[in-house]
Amino acid sequence: LTDITLMIVFIVVGIGVDDVIVLVDAFNRTPEDAPMEERLGVAMTTAGNAIFLTSFTNLIAFVIASTVDFPGVRWFCITAGLVIISLFGLSTTFFAALLCLDERRRLAG
């Protein structure tokens, strides 16, 4: 790892916040009287496509950029690509579960 890889933190925050906003917005657009599983399913159907496409295009951009001859930039792009994959997985699994738990808490009063 190099000093420039510390800049990945800002990329992760930007992409992560975008994914979270898209998923929460899609979840909030579902009817509150529907079962939680159905609400999450509908939200993931609509938001999941957007999250996948942004993550995939970012991943492709970093993979292509990792072919550059500068070692610092190469390691930055490889690390960013791995972080993008991890962020996609966490957004679609861990955060989705936390969203359901928060919604149950909110509906319980």
C-alpha positions in Angstrom: 0.0 0.0 0.0 1.1 3.5 -0.7 0.2 6.9 0.7 -2.1 7.6 -2.2 -4.2 4.6 -1.2 -5.4 6.6 1.8 -7.4 8.6 -0.7 -9.7 5.6 -1.1 -11.5 6.6 2.0 -13.1 9.5 0.2 -14.1 7.3 -2.7 -15.6 4.8 -0.4 -17.6 7.4 1.5 -18.9 9.0 -1.7 -19.9 5.7 -3.4 -21.2 4.2 -0.1 -23.4 7.2 0.7 -24.8 7.2 -2.9 -25.7 3.5 -2.6 -27.3 4.0 0.8 -29.4 7.0 -0.4 -30.6 5.1 -3.4 -31.6 2.0 -1.3 -33.3 4.0 1.4 -35.2 6.1 -1.1 -36.4 2.9 -2.9 -37.4 1.4 0.4 -39.3 4.5 1.5 -41.3 4.5 -1.7 -42.8 1.0 -0.9 -46.1 0.9 1.0 -45.6 0.7 4.8 -48.4 -1.9 5.2 -46.7 -4.4 3.0 -44.6 -7.2 4.7 -41.0 -6.3 5.4 -39.6 -9.0 3.0 -41.8 -7.7 0.2 -40.7 -4.1 0.8 -37.1 -5.0 0.8 -37.5 -7.1 -2.3 -39.2 -4.3 -4.2 -36.5 -1.8 -3.0 -33.7 -4.2 -4.0 -35.2 -4.8 -7.4 -35.3 -1.1 -8.2 -32.3 0.2 -6.3 -30.2 -3.0 -6.8 -30.0 -2.4 -10.5 -28.7 1.2 -9.9 -26.2 0.0 -7.2 -24.9 -2.8 -9.4 -24.5 -0.6 -12.5 -22.6 2.1 -10.6 -20.4 -0.4 -8.8 -19.7 -2.3 -12.0 -18.8 0.8 -14.0 -16.5 2.0 -11.2 -14.9 -1.4 -10.9 -14.3 -1.5 -14.7 -12.8 2.0 -14.6 -10.4 1.1 -11.8 -9.4 -2.2 -13.5 -8.6 -0.5 -16.7 -6.7 2.3 -14.8 -4.7 -0.4 -13.0 -2.9 -1.2 -16.3 -0.9 2.1 -16.0 2.9 1.9 -15.6 3.1 4.0 -12.4 3.3 1.6 -9.4 1.5 4.0 -7.0 -1.4 4.5 -9.3 -1.6 0.8 -10.1 -1.8 -0.2 -6.4 -4.3 2.6 -5.8 -6.6 1.3 -8.6 -6.2 -2.4 -7.6 -7.1 -1.5 -4.0 -10.0 0.7 -5.0 -11.4 -2.1 -7.2 -11.3 -4.5 -4.2 -12.9 -1.9 -2.0 -15.7 -1.3 -4.7 -16.5 -5.1 -4.7 -16.6 -5.1 -0.9 -18.8 -2.0 -0.8 -21.3 -3.6 -3.2 -21.5 -6.7 -1.1 -21.9 -4.7 2.1 -24.5 -2.4 0.6 -26.7 -5.2 -0.7 -26.5 -7.5 2.4 -25.4 -5.8 5.6 -27.0 -2.4 5.1 -30.2 -4.0 3.7 -30.5 -6.0 6.9 -29.8 -2.9 9.1 -32.5 -1.0 7.1 -35.0 -3.7 7.9 -34.1 -3.7 11.6 -34.4 0.1 11.7 -37.8 0.0 10.0 -39.1 -2.6 12.5 -37.8 -0.3 15.3 -39.5 2.7 13.8 -42.8 1.0 13.3 -42.8 -0.4 16.8 -42.7 3.1 18.1 
